[in-house]
């Protein structure tokens, strides 16, 4: 089943009197439970595309659908609500809240966007921390754990609302080789267990190698789509 569908989306930014086309008439589809990479040089439009899929920045023209909803012209409030329920984010700098514990960081999206009773929240957060292998770090703060552990916490936070889609912007950029490989394996395990679709914006060949579908961008255009070494996991 199709989870993301883009039809001729374009994104234009206005810089004074100059119009800059960051994305130019890009069309693609992404199915549920996919492992997908957007690749291309810096400035090719990868992050812009991720932001549009994530309801952070609407397309200037064209149609973009996520989870059977047209998100092309959602208002800010509706977009925020949709994003909270359907999309998780994993950032290269982790974006954990320093004054919250590991447990509280993962719990935070449930408090913000979902009306969950506290016992249900605790059960869900505990299950995710166990699944990503940091259950023993529950009471620690971000400054007290390693980069790899922070990324695991970030993945748990992205998955805690049962979002069908997780967007990851350069998620392995700040990690050493061994940790990066473990994080990629963890994401694939999460995809297999929960049916989550992962979409990456990346330069990392380790991520690209594991992708099932690779979209190559250049100067805001989608110039190639091909099957990666990750192949079909079914």
DAVENBEL-V932393 format. One record per backbone hydrogen bond with DSSP energy under -0.5 kcal/mol. NH is the residue of the N-H (numbers start at 0). CO is the residue of the C=O. Records with the same first field share a line. If there is no record, write none. Layout:
# DAVENBEL-V932393
NH: CO + CO
This chain:
# DAVENBEL-V932393
2: 29
3: 29
4: 64
5: 27
6: 62
7: 5
8: 25
9: 60
10: 22
12: 19
14: 12 + 17
15: 13
17: 14
19: 12
20: 18
21: 10 + 19
22: 10
23: 219
24: 22
25: 8
27: 5
29: 3
31: 0
32: 194
33: 30
35: 33 + 197
36: 212
37: 199
38: 36 + 214
43: 40
48: 44
49: 45
50: 46
51: 47
52: 48
53: 49
54: 51
55: 50
56: 50
59: 9
60: 9
62: 6
64: 4
65: 68
66: 2
68: 65
70: 63 + 68
71: 63
73: 70
78: 74
79: 75
80: 76
81: 77
82: 78
83: 79
84: 80
85: 81
86: 82
87: 164
89: 166
91: 168
93: 90
94: 92
97: 95
99: 96
101: 139
102: 137
104: 100
105: 101
106: 102
107: 103
109: 106
110: 106
111: 107
112: 108
113: 109
115: 113
120: 116
121: 117
122: 118
123: 119
124: 120
125: 121
126: 122
127: 123
128: 124
129: 125
130: 126
131: 127
132: 129
133: 128
134: 128
136: 133
137: 134
139: 136
141: 99
143: 140
144: 141
149: 145
150: 146
151: 147
152: 148
153: 149
154: 150
155: 151
156: 152
157: 153
158: 154
159: 155
161: 158
164: 85
165: 196
166: 87
167: 198
168: 89 + 166
169: 167 + 200
172: 169
174: 171
179: 175
180: 176
181: 177
182: 178
183: 179
184: 180
185: 181
186: 182
187: 183
188: 184
189: 185
190: 186
191: 187
192: 188
193: 189
194: 190
195: 189
196: 163
197: 33
198: 165
199: 35
200: 167
201: 37 + 199
206: 203
207: 203
208: 204
209: 205 + 206
210: 206 + 207
211: 34
212: 34
213: 225
214: 36
215: 213 + 223
216: 38 + 214
217: 220
219: 43
220: 217
222: 215 + 220
223: 215
225: 213
227: 211
229: 210
230: 210 + 227
232: 230
